[in-house]
């Protein structure tokens, strides 16, 4: 609900979706985008093809699922890059899309280990437009699966780095707790708003 509200308010012409899995989030973003833009792009990135599920018991798309690339929203709005979010060739391709865009939002739902998430925050922070968001999903995993070394740890490390390097960076982010409007979020402290 909060993601759709933010996208509707910000109206990004480029949404960078880190972590495709089987394409659900890319189609979700495209469906919202379709209400305000005919030319926007959802750029989704994953190491694996979107025809393979990351869930081990569901390695291939289930027999009842539909290939997302058959969806008309995917065909119109979605561009897929297969590769690691931290790969220099992938970042070069992303920069090409960024250079042709005005308002950019990044959603991080790729690798969930703290080290990789932190690298992604450093790499993608400059792409987000002012007053838009870099959303780090699943920060709850620091309590459940990655004690002190998951997405939330990466967010805290990124905010600390930003504080230490503020005179050398061309951006400033704040953790926007107001986005946690339901008093619970799987992404607590993960709503990073670019304010400069």
Backbone torsions as a table, in degrees:
resi	resn	phi	psi	omega
1	UNK	NA	-44.6	-177.8
2	UNK	-68.2	-41.0	178.0
3	UNK	-59.3	-44.8	-179.4
4	UNK	-66.8	-35.1	178.5
5	UNK	-66.4	-44.9	179.6
6	UNK	-63.5	-44.3	179.9
7	UNK	-61.5	-42.1	179.9
8	UNK	-64.0	-39.6	-179.8
9	UNK	-72.2	-41.6	-175.5
10	UNK	-81.1	-36.5	-177.5
11	UNK	53.9	57.0	179.6
12	UNK	-65.1	143.0	173.1
13	UNK	-90.9	-7.8	172.4
14	UNK	-139.4	122.0	172.3
15	UNK	-112.8	120.7	177.8
16	UNK	-97.1	114.6	-174.2
17	UNK	-106.0	99.2	-179.4
18	UNK	-86.3	110.1	-177.4
19	UNK	106.1	93.0	-175.7
20	UNK	-85.3	-41.5	-167.6
21	UNK	49.5	-118.7	-178.5
22	UNK	-102.4	19.2	168.6
23	UNK	92.6	3.9	-177.3
24	UNK	-61.6	-46.2	-178.2
25	UNK	-68.7	-38.4	178.7
26	UNK	-60.7	-42.6	178.0
27	UNK	-68.5	-37.1	176.6
28	UNK	-60.6	-49.1	179.1
29	UNK	-62.0	-42.0	179.9
30	UNK	-63.7	-36.6	-179.1
31	UNK	-64.8	-39.5	177.4
32	UNK	-69.4	-44.1	-179.8
33	UNK	-58.6	-34.3	-176.4
34	UNK	-63.3	-18.9	179.8
35	UNK	-82.4	-16.0	-178.1
36	UNK	-128.9	-6.0	-176.5
37	UNK	-146.9	141.8	172.3
38	UNK	-99.6	-10.1	-172.3
39	UNK	-124.1	1.4	-178.5
40	UNK	-65.5	165.0	-178.9
41	UNK	-132.0	134.7	167.4
42	UNK	-104.6	110.5	-179.5
43	UNK	-98.1	109.5	-175.4
44	UNK	-111.8	138.3	-170.5
45	UNK	-130.4	132.6	176.0
46	UNK	-155.7	152.1	177.7
47	UNK	-66.8	-36.7	-177.2
48	UNK	-100.2	161.6	173.2
49	UNK	-66.0	149.7	178.6
50	UNK	-71.7	0.4	174.1
51	UNK	-91.0	0.0	177.7
52	UNK	-118.3	127.6	179.5
53	UNK	-84.1	140.6	177.9
54	UNK	-72.7	-19.7	-179.7
55	UNK	-73.5	119.5	-173.7
56	UNK	-54.9	-37.3	-179.1
57	UNK	-76.1	-5.8	-177.6
58	UNK	-130.9	41.6	-169.0
59	UNK	-53.4	-39.3	175.4
60	UNK	-102.0	157.2	178.0
61	UNK	-56.1	136.3	-177.5
62	UNK	-61.5	157.9	-174.7
63	UNK	-65.7	-19.1	179.3
64	UNK	-93.9	-8.6	-178.0
65	UNK	-82.0	159.1	179.4
66	UNK	-113.4	138.7	176.4
67	UNK	-59.6	124.3	-175.3
68	UNK	-61.4	-27.0	-178.5
69	UNK	-71.3	-9.4	174.4
70	UNK	-82.4	-13.2	-177.8
71	UNK	-77.1	139.2	-177.6
72	UNK	-64.0	-30.7	177.4
73	UNK	-67.7	-39.9	177.0
74	UNK	-60.9	-46.6	-177.2
75	UNK	-61.9	-34.9	-176.3
76	UNK	-85.6	-39.0	-169.1
77	UNK	-112.5	-27.2	-166.9
78	UNK	-95.3	134.3	170.9
79	UNK	-120.6	130.3	-176.5
80	UNK	-109.7	132.1	171.8
81	UNK	-116.9	121.2	176.6
82	UNK	-92.8	120.8	-179.6
83	UNK	159.3	173.7	179.8
84	UNK	-75.6	140.4	178.6
85	UNK	-61.5	-21.5	-178.7
86	UNK	-96.5	-5.2	-178.1
87	UNK	-68.3	134.7	-177.4
88	UNK	-62.3	-35.4	177.5
89	UNK	-67.1	-38.3	177.0
90	UNK	-65.3	-45.8	179.2
91	UNK	-61.0	-36.2	177.6
92	UNK	-63.9	-40.2	177.6
93	UNK	-66.2	-41.2	178.9
94	UNK	-60.9	-42.5	-179.6
95	UNK	-59.3	-32.8	177.3
96	UNK	-64.0	-42.4	177.6
97	UNK	-67.4	-41.3	-179.1
98	UNK	-61.3	-40.3	-176.8
99	UNK	-65.3	-20.0	179.7
100	UNK	-103.4	14.1	-175.3
101	UNK	-123.2	158.2	-178.8
102	UNK	-108.3	-49.4	-175.9
103	UNK	-119.7	120.8	-170.1
104	UNK	-128.6	134.6	174.6
105	UNK	-123.0	141.1	177.8
106	UNK	-118.6	132.2	174.0
107	UNK	-116.7	120.9	-178.5
108	UNK	-102.6	111.0	175.0
109	UNK	-140.8	39.5	-179.2
110	UNK	-95.4	-133.7	177.9
111	UNK	-56.7	146.1	-175.1
112	UNK	-112.6	7.3	175.6
113	UNK	-79.3	144.9	-173.7
114	UNK	-56.3	-39.4	-177.4
115	UNK	-63.4	-47.9	-178.5
116	UNK	-68.6	-41.5	179.1
117	UNK	-61.0	-42.8	179.0
118	UNK	-60.4	-45.3	177.8
119	UNK	-60.1	-41.3	178.5
120	UNK	-64.6	-39.7	178.3
121	UNK	-61.3	-43.2	178.2
122	UNK	-64.7	-39.3	-176.3
123	UNK	-75.7	-34.2	-171.9
124	UNK	-103.2	-10.2	-176.9
125	UNK	-57.9	-39.1	-176.8
126	UNK	-70.7	-17.2	-177.4
127	UNK	-79.1	-28.9	-175.7
128	UNK	-68.7	137.3	179.0
129	UNK	-80.8	156.6	179.4
130	UNK	-60.9	138.6	-176.9
131	UNK	73.0	11.3	172.8
132	UNK	-109.3	-171.4	-170.3
133	UNK	-129.2	150.2	163.6
134	UNK	-114.6	103.3	-175.3
135	UNK	-93.7	121.1	176.8
136	UNK	-100.2	109.3	-175.7
137	UNK	-83.0	157.8	172.1
138	UNK	63.4	35.2	174.5
139	UNK	-61.8	-19.4	177.6
140	UNK	-60.4	-20.6	-177.6
141	UNK	-63.6	-21.1	176.8
142	UNK	-65.2	-25.2	176.0
143	UNK	-87.3	-28.7	-169.7
144	UNK	-101.4	-44.4	-171.3
145	UNK	-124.1	-34.2	-175.2
146	UNK	-120.6	69.0	-176.3
147	UNK	-51.3	117.6	174.9
148	UNK	64.6	10.3	-179.9
149	UNK	-145.6	44.2	177.9
150	UNK	-122.7	-153.1	-178.0
151	UNK	-59.3	-38.6	-179.3
152	UNK	-66.5	-41.1	176.7
153	UNK	-61.0	-38.3	178.4
154	UNK	-64.9	-41.6	177.7
155	UNK	-60.5	-47.4	-178.8
156	UNK	-62.6	-40.4	179.0
157	UNK	-65.5	-40.5	179.3
158	UNK	-64.1	-43.9	179.2
159	UNK	-64.4	-39.3	177.2
160	UNK	-64.8	-45.2	177.5
161	UNK	-58.7	-44.8	179.8
162	UNK	-60.5	-40.5	178.9
163	UNK	-63.9	-41.7	-179.0
164	UNK	-72.4	-28.5	-174.1
165	UNK	-109.9	16.7	-169.6
166	UNK	-56.3	-31.4	-179.5
167	UNK	-78.2	-11.3	-177.5
168	UNK	-109.4	-7.6	-177.0
169	UNK	-100.8	148.9	178.3
170	UNK	-96.1	15.4	179.1
171	UNK	-142.1	157.7	172.4
172	UNK	-139.5	130.9	177.4
173	UNK	-116.1	150.4	169.3
174	UNK	-127.9	149.0	173.8
175	UNK	-75.6	119.7	-176.1
176	UNK	-100.3	90.6	-179.8
177	UNK	-70.3	-16.2	179.1
178	UNK	-66.3	-18.5	176.4
179	UNK	-72.7	-14.0	179.1
180	UNK	-88.5	60.1	-169.4
181	UNK	-70.7	-17.1	-179.9
182	UNK	-96.6	11.8	178.9
183	UNK	64.0	4.3	171.3
184	UNK	-147.0	138.8	176.8
185	UNK	-148.8	138.9	173.1
186	UNK	-69.2	-11.3	-176.7
187	UNK	-117.5	35.9	-178.5
188	UNK	-53.8	131.1	-177.2
189	UNK	68.3	6.8	-177.7
190	UNK	-99.5	1.5	178.8
191	UNK	-90.7	92.6	-176.0
192	UNK	-97.2	114.8	-179.5
193	UNK	-99.2	128.7	176.9
194	UNK	-81.6	120.8	-177.3
195	UNK	-108.9	-8.8	176.1
196	UNK	-152.3	NA	NA
